[in-house]
Amino acid sequence: MAINKATNFWVLILCMLAGLTVGNFIGELCSTVSFLKWINYAGHFGLDNPVRIDLGVIWISFQVKLNITLAAIFGMIGSVLIYQKIK
């Protein structure tokens, strides 16, 4: 039974990522239409400058940025609803 729950969790995560991707794509398409520009309104979160670690032999650079749009949120909500239907 635990394997089934773990599988369901990963399917949900995969559906959410697919919804996020499709939502971003639709948001980019709608950004060129004047009355649909609001769908591509975004919030930007993350580090502007990367964190760098220099160990002499190895250099590591780390940077995370998130760009969440309204269309991506709608896509994630839609993907969760679709997941509930197929579950």
C-alpha positions in Angstrom: 0.0 0.0 0.0 2.9 2.4 0.7 4.3 1.9 -2.8 0.9 3.0 -4.2 0.9 6.2 -2.1 4.4 7.0 -3.1 3.6 6.5 -6.8 0.5 8.7 -6.5 2.6 11.4 -4.9 5.1 11.4 -7.8 2.3 11.3 -10.4 0.7 14.4 -8.6 4.1 16.2 -8.7 4.5 15.3 -12.4 1.0 16.6 -13.2 1.7 19.8 -11.3 5.0 20.4 -13.2 3.2 19.8 -16.4 0.5 22.2 -15.5 3.1 24.8 -14.5 4.9 24.4 -17.9 1.7 24.5 -19.9 0.5 27.6 -17.9 3.8 29.4 -18.5 3.5 28.6 -22.2 -0.1 29.9 -22.4 0.9 33.0 -20.5 3.7 33.7 -23.0 1.2 33.3 -25.8 -1.3 35.6 -24.2 1.3 38.3 -23.4 1.1 39.6 -27.0 -2.7 40.1 -26.8 -3.6 43.4 -25.3 -6.6 42.4 -23.2 -5.0 39.2 -22.0 -1.7 40.7 -20.7 -2.9 40.3 -17.1 -2.6 36.5 -17.4 1.2 36.8 -17.7 1.6 39.0 -14.6 4.5 37.5 -12.7 6.1 37.6 -9.3 9.9 37.1 -9.3 11.6 35.4 -6.3 15.2 34.3 -5.8 18.8 35.4 -5.7 19.8 38.2 -8.1 23.5 37.4 -7.7 24.8 33.9 -7.6 26.4 32.5 -4.4 30.0 31.5 -5.3 32.3 29.2 -3.4 35.9 29.0 -4.5 37.8 26.1 -3.1 41.0 26.6 -5.1 40.5 23.4 -7.2 36.7 23.6 -7.7 34.4 26.6 -8.1 30.8 26.2 -7.2 28.1 28.7 -8.2 24.5 28.5 -7.0 21.6 30.7 -8.1 17.8 30.1 -7.8 15.2 32.2 -9.5 11.4 31.6 -9.7 9.1 33.3 -12.1 5.5 32.5 -11.1 2.8 33.8 -13.4 -1.0 33.8 -13.0 -1.2 31.5 -16.0 1.2 29.1 -14.3 -1.0 29.1 -11.1 -4.1 28.5 -13.2 -2.2 25.6 -15.0 -1.3 24.0 -11.7 -4.8 24.3 -10.3 -6.1 22.7 -13.5 -3.6 19.9 -13.4 -4.5 19.1 -9.8 -8.2 18.9 -10.8 -7.3 16.6 -13.7 -5.2 14.5 -11.4 -8.2 14.1 -9.0 -10.4 13.0 -12.0 -7.9 10.4 -13.1 -7.0 9.2 -9.6 
